[in-house]
Amino acid sequence: MVESIELSEAQAAEILDELDRQGQAARTGIQRRGAVRLTYRYRVFVAVVEGDLRSTARVQTRNLSRNGLAFITGDAWDPGTQCIVFLATPGNEADRVDATVVRCRQVRDRVHEIGVRFDAMIDTARFVRERKAEHGAV
């Protein structure tokens, strides 16, 4: 079972802004990975697949690249966990993208940042109108 995180928009923005500031301070200007991260702040659904069971959580996204997504949620997810992300488009559509958890870290009490890698690359232009890059990638 996965736990959705219930934060107000202001609380989520505060946490995500802090994570972005920490990320910018840690970068040397050279991208560590091959894809650029784009700011992508939506509340989306992610289904965790565990055998024949699926648990769905509503998560707050942080950033998106053609290879993956970062988001915050209420509990830790193990690397290697298979999931299905329903990415929101600016037109309020949702596209299904299969992914695997590649990292998880606790950022506050009951708040974890999860990084997932998509099984296949996506076209980020479908999901992000304004291309505000954060340098680096998921």
Phi and psi in degrees as a GROMACS rama.xvg file:
@    title "Ramachandran Plot"
@    xaxis  label "Phi"
@    yaxis  label "Psi"
@TYPE xy
-108.155  153.19  VAL-2
-110.148  125.805  GLU-3
-71.9748  153.188  SER-4
-105.301  128.995  ILE-5
-108.227  91.0946  GLU-6
-116.696  148.72  LEU-7
-67.9415  164.334  SER-8
-58.7785  -39.1204  GLU-9
-65.8167  -43.244  ALA-10
-63.4797  -44.7245  GLN-11
-62.8344  -44.4791  ALA-12
-61.1616  -39.8892  ALA-13
-61.3406  -46.3179  GLU-14
-65.6408  -46.8609  ILE-15
-65.497  -39.8628  LEU-16
-62.335  -41.0653  ASP-17
-63.606  -42.673  GLU-18
-61.7189  -40.1318  LEU-19
-64.2931  -42.6717  ASP-20
-62.3008  -43.3326  ARG-21
-61.7599  -41.2365  GLN-22
-64.9531  -40.5804  GLY-23
-67.2743  -38.553  GLN-24
-67.5276  -30.5551  ALA-25
-83.3342  -17.6941  ALA-26
-78.3819  151.117  ARG-27
-103.208  4.23102  THR-28
97.0622  -14.4556  GLY-29
-103.475  130.031  ILE-30
-68.4408  133.723  GLN-31
-80.1845  -23.3058  ARG-32
-127.283  173.973  ARG-33
-82.1548  -7.13557  GLY-34
-122.244  144.692  ALA-35
-81.9048  135.633  VAL-36
-82.339  137.87  ARG-37
-117.71  140.356  LEU-38
-60.5324  130.403  THR-39
-148.846  98.5385  TYR-40
-117.535  96.0821  ARG-41
-136.75  161.584  TYR-42
-99.1644  118.905  ARG-43
-128.475  168.229  VAL-44
-100.747  140.253  PHE-45
-129.351  127.612  VAL-46
-101.446  125.968  ALA-47
-91.5757  129.837  VAL-48
-104.977  117.202  VAL-49
-128.402  93.9695  GLU-50
65.5707  -125.423  GLY-51
-88.3104  -2.46923  ASP-52
-97.9937  144.318  LEU-53
-130.712  132.129  ARG-54
-118.806  137.11  SER-55
-112.582  136.78  THR-56
-126.291  145.512  ALA-57
-93.7644  122.592  ARG-58
-122.836  161.394  VAL-59
-104.254  118.112  GLN-60
-80.6066  155.426  THR-61
-112.874  -57.7466  ARG-62
-149.987  165.18  ASN-63
-138.26  141.801  LEU-64
-133.853  174.388  SER-65
-65.078  -18.9307  ARG-66
-100.159  -18.9271  ASN-67
-174.672  -172.013  GLY-68
-144.089  145.024  LEU-69
-116.653  140.229  ALA-70
-152.684  165.223  PHE-71
-110.768  148.54  ILE-72
-150.871  177.241  THR-73
-85.7753  -10.3763  GLY-74
-145.868  170.152  ASP-75
-77.8586  141.598  ALA-76
-119.774  134.414  TRP-77
-73.532  135.206  ASP-78
-54.6835  141.696  PRO-79
95.5296  -12.1172  GLY-80
-66.5007  130.031  THR-81
-82.5487  141.423  GLN-82
-149.246  166.462  CYS-83
-122.147  122.046  ILE-84
-102.807  135.732  VAL-85
-107.657  92.3999  PHE-86
-75.6393  133.948  LEU-87
-86.824  139.377  ALA-88
-99.1334  161.815  THR-89
-58.4468  -21.6493  PRO-90
-90.617  14.508  GLY-91
64.5377  31.0059  ASN-92
-96.3786  166.287  GLU-93
-130.586  126.279  ALA-94
-106.466  134.243  ASP-95
-81.0969  130.759  ARG-96
-135.142  123.389  VAL-97
-78.9702  141.538  ASP-98
-151.822  170.454  ALA-99
-132.973  135.273  THR-100
-67.3005  128.835  VAL-101
-114.297  -19.2106  VAL-102
-157.177  154.904  ARG-103
-150.683  133.209  CYS-104
-145.356  142.943  ARG-105
-79.7611  127.761  GLN-106
-110.923  -20.4278  VAL-107
-157.603  172.24  ARG-108
-58.0283  122.803  ASP-109
62.4764  20.652  ARG-110
-129.58  123.427  VAL-111
-123.024  141.782  HIS-112
-97.1673  129.681  GLU-113
-115.329  137.691  ILE-114
-116.096  128.371  GLY-115
-119.271  148.163  VAL-116
-107.314  129.777  ARG-117
-71.6534  146.449  PHE-118
-67.5219  -29.1217  ASP-119
-138.602  145.761  ALA-120
-62.2369  149.666  MET-121
-115.432  165.864  ILE-122
-94.0968  105.131  ASP-123
-64.2616  -23.0415  THR-124
-61.9696  -23.7079  ALA-125
-69.6117  -24.3587  ARG-126
-111.84  -21.9084  PHE-127
-126.795  115.678  VAL-128
-77.306  -55.0689  ARG-129
-88.2197  120.178  GLU-130
-92.2127  76.1738  ARG-131
-88.3534  101.368  LYS-132
-77.6628  147.304  ALA-133
-112.122  5.06966  GLU-134
55.2992  117.552  HIS-135
118.981  -169.41  GLY-136
-160.034  163.73  ALA-137
